[in-house]
Amino acid sequence: MLKEKDIVASVVVKDLQNAIKRGYKFTESERTKKNREEYAIKNNSLALFVKECCIKGTGKPEERTKISDFKEIYKNWCRKNDLEPEKSNSITDILVNELGIVKGKSYHDYYELIIKPM
């Protein structure tokens, strides 16, 4: 590589200039995007639980899960799968703000979410 240092340096400088032109936004393949998304889900126990164990509903009354039931089932699932559960007081914020789960108007249930039979 020492013999090719000038070529390597020129390629790096050219790629850096291109990155600057793009506002430091790097391109990634669809495969890379998919792998990154899967990695993020696998390292987020709540997102993984929702993906594997829940069904987002349409807001019908029969498609609700009580907050207390959800948290208990989620924490038991984490223990069984040797995963770290999210802090109890963060679960609602993550479900609503990051995972798009619509929370009911009462403080007892999440709308549009049911847990699959286990």
Salt bridges, closest charged atoms under 4 A:
GLU28 OE2 - ARG36 NH2 2.42
GLU30 OE2 - LYS33 NZ 3.53
ASP109 OD2 - ARG64 NH1 3.79
